[in-house]
Amino acid sequence: MVKILVIKIKLVLSIFITLQVHLKSVVMKIFIPPLLFLLFANSTTGQIFTSNCDPSQELINNYTWDMKNLTLRRLWELNSPDTALVTIPQQWQDTIMSGLAAICNATIIPERDSVYNLYCVHDLVSTSLTITKETMVFVDTSYSWTDAWQNLVTLTGNPQIDTIVTRYDLEITEFNNFSFGSMALLATDSLWNVYALIDSIAVIPGVLWCEPNHLIGTAGRIVYDKIEDERYYTFWFQWNDCFDGCDNSHGWKFRVFDDCSVEYLGFENWGVFEILPLPEPVNCNLFSGQPDKKPYPGIQFYPNPVDDQMMIVSKTVENYHVVLYNCYGKILSETEVYLSAAIDFSDLPPGLYMISLKNFSGQEVIYKVVKK
């Protein structure tokens, strides 16, 4: 029932949110002096540092979604014929991922640490070109093949739709009859060009229309550009009233040269009503090179990465207070562990999370958890 309400809210409020974002933009243009958009430099600006473009497994695990988003937008910016492909071409991905790796490997640049370890910037903001793992497909239920979907059976007996759902690992997870239409929700664990995928589904008789199931209220954006042999990345940390477009942003700018050396270009602050200082860092420390703290003796966490539930099992008789945080430090759940407990991840989007485990003596350890 909650998911149905969320879907209705998304559809009904999409126009409202767009108007809100536009209003913020208009207000910003009227009231924010031009000085607020100046680029500021610091001590490392203008210095070029040797690096390499080999992505670590940790970078691949945590930034593949970001890289594919940037690749998708780049294809459209250049009007590439590859926008018609559901599978995003690997050579485009490699160019962007190697640049992300060069910045990540340039550990001598302090701002690299800000992006990857302190503020943990990811490309999360929903735009007209963002990869999603869920697609809303509205259908005409007078077509007999939709009976399977109405009963949450993925394969329908229609060769056209069955070929697509099989080829791209799609599975029906919901079917709802709304007052404005009947909708099937297709989900996948793979990262496809969802817009080409939608085009291939939309032409099937019985499909009325489809669209990505975007998240609302996310924050964080990475912007990519390539001029001749040089790649440019801006990592935007965003905060403050992000339901309809965040009010404040801080962007770190980098240039990656053809030989994989890196230059930090400075930063930019942006605000709808005023420029606010950066909030406290998230401190995910993904790439610090420091190992996780050892768990308390007798405590087990599994599985990690997690799908739906993570189990915490204690072989001691001590009580522990467990807090689950998202990558921005927001508390998502709290529980007490005595012998065992389960933490529910089923409704959380994929990404990085932190679990704080504290005993009643005040000792605390923090673990990184990845949701698939």
LOGU-661620 format. One record per residue (C-alpha): residue in one letter; residue number from 1; x, y, z. Coordinates in nm, 3 decimals. Example, Ala and Ser with C-alpha at 12.3 -4.5 7.8 and 13.67 -1.06 7.14 Angstrom:
REM LOGU-661620
   rest    nr         X         Y         Z
      A     1     1.230    -0.450     0.780
      S     2     1.367    -0.106     0.714
***
This chain:
REM LOGU-661620
   rest    nr         X         Y         Z
      M     1     0.000     0.000     0.000
      V     2     0.287     0.235     0.082
      K     3     0.459     0.167    -0.251
      I     4     0.134     0.236    -0.439
      L     5     0.100     0.567    -0.259
      V     6     0.461     0.656    -0.342
      I     7     0.406     0.584    -0.711
      K     8     0.091     0.796    -0.714
      I     9     0.272     1.079    -0.542
      K    10     0.557     1.060    -0.794
      L    11     0.321     1.084    -1.088
      V    12     0.096     1.354    -0.945
      L    13     0.378     1.569    -0.810
      S    14     0.617     1.546    -1.105
      I    15     0.476     1.865    -1.259
      F    16     0.466     2.037    -0.920
      I    17     0.831     1.952    -0.852
      T    18     0.933     2.079    -1.195
      L    19     0.755     2.408    -1.124
      Q    20     0.922     2.428    -0.783
      V    21     1.266     2.379    -0.933
      H    22     1.189     2.640    -1.199
      L    23     1.070     2.882    -0.931
      K    24     1.392     2.832    -0.737
      S    25     1.586     2.904    -1.053
      V    26     1.391     3.225    -1.115
      V    27     1.433     3.338    -0.754
      M    28     1.804     3.262    -0.774
      K    29     1.845     3.471    -1.086
      I    30     1.661     3.764    -0.931
      F    31     1.806     3.768    -0.583
      I    32     2.152     3.606    -0.596
      P    33     2.432     3.848    -0.688
      P    34     2.669     3.734    -0.963
      L    35     2.959     3.724    -0.716
      L    36     2.812     3.408    -0.564
      F    37     2.898     3.212    -0.876
      L    38     3.265     3.300    -0.896
      L    39     3.518     3.021    -0.907
      F    40     3.746     3.020    -0.604
      A    41     4.098     2.882    -0.600
      N    42     4.321     2.743    -0.330
      S    43     4.682     2.638    -0.285
      T    44     4.669     2.335    -0.514
      T    45     4.501     2.511    -0.805
      G    46     4.714     2.518    -1.118
      Q    47     4.951     2.242    -1.009
      I    48     4.957     1.926    -1.220
      F    49     5.015     1.597    -1.038
      T    50     5.121     1.265    -1.183
      S    51     4.859     0.991    -1.151
      N    52     4.739     0.680    -1.332
      C    53     4.411     0.578    -1.494
      D    54     4.385     0.225    -1.356
      P    55     4.059     0.191    -1.159
      S    56     4.081    -0.005    -0.836
      Q    57     3.822    -0.271    -0.764
      E    58     3.692    -0.047    -0.487
      L    59     3.633     0.235    -0.738
      I    60     3.459    -0.003    -0.979
      N    61     3.237    -0.139    -0.701
      N    62     3.132     0.206    -0.579
      Y    63     3.130     0.422    -0.893
      T    64     3.006     0.201    -1.178
      W    65     2.655     0.349    -1.158
      D    66     2.798     0.703    -1.159
      M    67     3.022     0.621    -1.455
      K    68     2.732     0.477    -1.656
      N    69     2.519     0.784    -1.582
      L    70     2.796     1.012    -1.708
      T    71     2.842     0.792    -2.015
      L    72     2.472     0.799    -2.094
      R    73     2.456     1.178    -2.080
      R    74     2.772     1.209    -2.289
      L    75     2.619     0.994    -2.563
      W    76     2.318     1.225    -2.582
      E    77     2.525     1.542    -2.568
      L    78     2.719     1.428    -2.875
      N    79     2.408     1.294    -3.052
      S    80     2.582     0.959    -3.084
      P    81     2.397     0.683    -3.271
      D    82     2.492     0.463    -2.973
      T    83     2.203     0.622    -2.781
      A    84     1.986     0.363    -2.955
      L    85     2.173     0.079    -2.784
      V    86     2.036    -0.071    -2.462
      T    87     2.384    -0.194    -2.369
      I    88     2.610     0.107    -2.311
      P    89     2.926     0.070    -2.525
      Q    90     3.229    -0.028    -2.318
      Q    91     3.473     0.211    -2.488
      W    92     3.268     0.511    -2.379
      Q    93     3.255     0.378    -2.025
      D    94     3.630     0.316    -2.013
      T    95     3.711     0.676    -2.106
      I    96     3.504     0.815    -1.821
      M    97     3.599     0.554    -1.561
      S    98     3.972     0.599    -1.629
      G    99     3.935     0.972    -1.562
      L   100     3.756     0.902    -1.234
      A   101     4.041     0.664    -1.151
      A   102     4.306     0.927    -1.227
      I   103     4.142     1.168    -0.979
      C   104     4.098     0.893    -0.720
      N   105     4.463     0.786    -0.758
      A   106     4.592     1.144    -0.723
      T   107     4.606     1.108    -0.345
      I   108     4.842     1.403    -0.309
      I   109     4.556     1.643    -0.396
      P   110     4.362     1.722    -0.076
      E   111     4.041     1.792    -0.269
      R   112     4.047     1.438    -0.404
      D   113     4.002     1.329    -0.045
      S   114     3.709     1.571    -0.006
      V   115     3.532     1.418    -0.304
      Y   116     3.589     1.048    -0.238
      N   117     3.641     1.017     0.138
      L   118     3.492     1.315     0.321
      Y   119     3.182     1.414     0.122
      C   120     3.144     1.092    -0.079
      V   121     3.000     1.259    -0.388
      H   122     2.791     1.040    -0.618
      D   123     2.576     1.112    -0.924
      L   124     2.236     1.063    -0.762
      V   125     2.012     1.351    -0.873
      S   126     1.735     1.238    -1.107
      T   127     1.751     1.413    -1.443
      S   128     1.598     1.349    -1.782
      L   129     1.900     1.123    -1.843
      T   130     1.965     0.902    -1.542
      I   131     1.990     0.525    -1.525
      T   132     1.725     0.358    -1.311
      K   133     1.673    -0.006    -1.223
      E   134     1.293     0.016    -1.238
      T   135     1.068     0.101    -1.532
      M   136     0.697     0.180    -1.512
      V   137     0.510     0.023    -1.804
      F   138     0.146     0.124    -1.856
      V   139    -0.053    -0.137    -2.047
      D   140    -0.392    -0.197    -2.206
      T   141    -0.532    -0.488    -2.004
      S   142    -0.762    -0.589    -2.290
      Y   143    -0.455    -0.757    -2.442
      S   144    -0.442    -1.115    -2.317
      W   145    -0.064    -1.123    -2.269
      T   146    -0.098    -0.870    -1.985
      D   147    -0.281    -1.135    -1.777
      A   148     0.055    -1.282    -1.679
      W   149     0.182    -0.948    -1.554
      Q   150    -0.139    -0.890    -1.360
      N   151    -0.056    -1.214    -1.177
      L   152     0.309    -1.108    -1.132
      V   153     0.437    -1.361    -1.385
      T   154     0.721    -1.211    -1.589
      L   155     0.698    -1.429    -1.901
      T   156     0.375    -1.360    -2.085
      G   157     0.370    -1.589    -2.389
      N   158     0.412    -1.282    -2.612
      P   159     0.741    -1.344    -2.798
      Q   160     0.817    -0.973    -2.836
      I   161     0.794    -0.879    -2.471
      D   162     0.937    -1.211    -2.347
      T   163     1.249    -1.167    -2.562
      I   164     1.311    -0.825    -2.411
      V   165     1.256    -0.920    -2.046
      T   166     1.477    -1.229    -2.087
      R   167     1.758    -1.049    -2.272
      Y   168     1.776    -0.763    -2.024
      D   169     1.711    -0.954    -1.698
      L   170     1.381    -0.782    -1.628
      E   171     1.135    -0.906    -1.369
      I   172     0.788    -0.784    -1.282
      T   173     0.771    -0.681    -0.917
      E   174     0.436    -0.499    -0.901
      F   175     0.114    -0.451    -1.095
      N   176    -0.132    -0.180    -1.001
      N   177    -0.466    -0.071    -1.145
      F   178    -0.479     0.302    -1.087
      S   179    -0.761     0.537    -1.182
      F   180    -0.534     0.677    -1.452
      G   181    -0.415     0.342    -1.591
      S   182    -0.275    -0.004    -1.527
      M   183     0.097    -0.014    -1.450
      A   184     0.351    -0.292    -1.435
      L   185     0.678    -0.224    -1.256
      L   186     0.975    -0.397    -1.419
      A   187     1.300    -0.423    -1.225
      T   188     1.654    -0.536    -1.304
      D   189     1.987    -0.552    -1.124
      S   190     2.168    -0.454    -1.444
      L   191     2.256    -0.100    -1.554
      W   192     2.113    -0.049    -1.902
      N   193     2.044     0.253    -2.119
      V   194     1.692     0.268    -1.981
      Y   195     1.573     0.511    -2.250
      A   196     1.666     0.276    -2.536
      L   197     1.509    -0.005    -2.335
      I   198     1.187     0.194    -2.303
      D   199     1.184     0.260    -2.678
      S   200     1.203    -0.114    -2.746
      I   201     0.916    -0.187    -2.504
      A   202     0.691     0.102    -2.609
      V   203     0.638    -0.029    -2.966
      I   204     0.485    -0.359    -2.848
      P   205     0.107    -0.373    -2.902
      G   206    -0.065    -0.345    -2.567
      V   207     0.195    -0.110    -2.418
      L   208     0.054     0.240    -2.382
      W   209     0.362     0.421    -2.251
      C   210     0.653     0.375    -2.013
      E   211     0.899     0.582    -1.815
      P   212     1.187     0.534    -1.570
      N   213     1.092     0.507    -1.203
      H   214     1.311     0.790    -1.075
      L   215     1.388     0.854    -0.711
      I   216     1.272     1.185    -0.560
      G   217     1.473     1.397    -0.320
      T   218     1.820     1.264    -0.395
      A   219     2.133     1.480    -0.372
      G   220     2.475     1.475    -0.536
      R   221     2.580     1.525    -0.895
      I   222     2.888     1.464    -1.112
      V   223     2.930     1.663    -1.434
      Y   224     3.161     1.542    -1.711
      D   225     3.298     1.703    -2.026
      K   226     3.577     1.623    -2.272
      I   227     3.756     1.885    -2.481
      E   228     4.002     1.731    -2.727
      D   229     4.222     1.503    -2.509
      E   230     4.138     1.659    -2.174
      R   231     3.859     1.539    -1.945
      Y   232     3.681     1.765    -1.696
      Y   233     3.490     1.653    -1.387
      T   234     3.292     1.858    -1.136
      F   235     3.178     1.681    -0.819
      W   236     2.877     1.857    -0.665
      F   237     2.793     1.795    -0.301
      Q   238     2.433     1.914    -0.248
      W   239     2.227     1.973     0.062
      N   240     1.936     2.167     0.213
      D   241     1.573     2.104     0.102
      C   242     1.653     1.848    -0.167
      F   243     1.300     1.720    -0.225
      D   244     1.243     1.967    -0.507
      G   245     1.605     2.045    -0.596
      C   246     1.873     2.118    -0.337
      D   247     1.915     2.480    -0.225
      N   248     2.292     2.463    -0.177
      S   249     2.583     2.307    -0.366
      H   250     2.961     2.299    -0.348
      G   251     3.151     2.179    -0.654
      W   252     3.513     2.058    -0.680
      K   253     3.659     2.086    -1.034
      F   254     3.929     1.865    -1.185
      R   255     4.103     1.829    -1.521
      V   256     4.251     1.495    -1.632
      F   257     4.514     1.507    -1.907
      D   258     4.575     1.247    -2.175
      D   259     4.872     1.107    -1.978
      C   260     4.643     1.066    -1.672
      S   261     4.800     1.352    -1.477
      V   262     4.549     1.558    -1.279
      E   263     4.501     1.927    -1.208
      Y   264     4.266     2.065    -0.945
      L   265     4.091     2.369    -1.095
      G   266     3.923     2.512    -0.786
      F   267     3.574     2.509    -0.642
      E   268     3.240     2.678    -0.690
      N   269     2.969     2.755    -0.436
      W   270     2.604     2.787    -0.533
      G   271     2.291     2.877    -0.340
      V   272     1.928     2.957    -0.418
      F   273     1.887     3.214    -0.141
      E   274     2.231     3.234     0.018
      I   275     2.570     3.068     0.016
      L   276     2.604     2.842     0.317
      P   277     2.924     2.680     0.445
      L   278     2.972     2.311     0.380
      P   279     2.807     2.093     0.644
      E   280     3.002     1.839     0.843
      P   281     3.161     1.573     0.619
      V   282     3.007     1.231     0.576
      N   283     3.344     1.057     0.624
      C   284     3.274     0.737     0.432
      N   285     3.654     0.695     0.381
      L   286     3.609     0.462     0.084
      F   287     3.956     0.513    -0.055
      S   288     4.164     0.609     0.246
      G   289     4.362     0.288     0.236
      Q   290     4.281     0.235     0.603
      P   291     4.129    -0.105     0.687
      D   292     3.796    -0.125     0.866
      K   293     3.818    -0.150     1.241
      K   294     3.818    -0.507     1.362
      P   295     3.477    -0.620     1.484
      Y   296     3.410    -0.693     1.844
      P   297     3.506    -1.051     1.930
      G   298     3.217    -1.285     1.864
      I   299     3.023    -1.046     1.634
      Q   300     2.941    -1.152     1.279
      F   301     2.788    -0.942     0.996
      Y   302     2.658    -1.115     0.683
      P   303     2.610    -1.091     0.392
      N   304     2.807    -0.791     0.267
      P   305     2.722    -0.681    -0.001
      V   306     2.363    -0.721     0.109
      D   307     2.040    -0.772    -0.089
      D   308     1.746    -0.750     0.152
      Q   309     1.858    -0.831     0.507
      M   310     2.183    -0.824     0.696
      M   311     2.218    -1.048     0.998
      I   312     2.413    -0.948     1.307
      V   313     2.496    -1.243     1.529
      S   314     2.663    -1.213     1.869
      K   315     2.822    -1.499     2.058
      T   316     2.851    -1.287     2.370
      V   317     2.592    -1.199     2.632
      E   318     2.655    -0.825     2.591
      N   319     2.394    -0.588     2.448
      Y   320     2.482    -0.363     2.153
      H   321     2.310    -0.056     2.012
      V   322     2.312    -0.065     1.632
      V   323     2.249     0.238     1.408
      L   324     2.221     0.226     1.029
      Y   325     2.326     0.543     0.841
      N   326     2.313     0.635     0.474
      C   327     2.623     0.780     0.306
      Y   328     2.518     1.134     0.409
      G   329     2.505     1.050     0.779
      K   330     2.125     1.031     0.809
      I   331     1.998     0.775     1.061
      L   332     1.781     0.517     0.882
      S   333     1.714     0.272     1.164
      E   334     1.819     0.180     1.518
      T   335     1.797    -0.149     1.700
      E   336     1.940    -0.340     1.995
      V   337     2.134    -0.662     1.947
      Y   338     2.130    -0.941     2.199
      L   339     2.248    -1.267     2.043
      S   340     2.109    -1.175     1.698
      A   341     1.919    -0.916     1.497
      A   342     1.830    -0.847     1.134
      I   343     1.867    -0.510     0.959
      D   344     1.624    -0.455     0.674
      F   345     1.772    -0.313     0.351
      S   346     1.489    -0.420     0.118
      D   347     1.343    -0.071     0.063
      L   348     1.678     0.108     0.042
      P   349     1.839     0.206    -0.288
      P   350     2.174     0.051    -0.387
      G   351     2.479     0.226    -0.248
      L   352     2.705     0.265     0.051
      Y   353     2.580     0.254     0.411
      M   354     2.743     0.263     0.753
      I   355     2.654     0.056     1.058
      S   356     2.756     0.183     1.401
      L   357     2.785    -0.079     1.673
      K   358     2.820     0.050     2.028
      N   359     2.831    -0.147     2.350
      F   360     2.704    -0.016     2.680
      S   361     3.055     0.082     2.785
      G   362     3.050     0.341     2.507
      Q   363     3.295     0.164     2.276
      E   364     3.197     0.208     1.911
      V   365     3.302     0.058     1.578
      I   366     3.169     0.151     1.234
      Y   367     3.138    -0.084     0.938
      K   368     3.087    -0.008     0.570
      V   369     2.804    -0.200     0.402
      V   370     2.721    -0.207     0.032
      K   371     2.361    -0.259    -0.085
      K   372     2.358    -0.436    -0.420
***
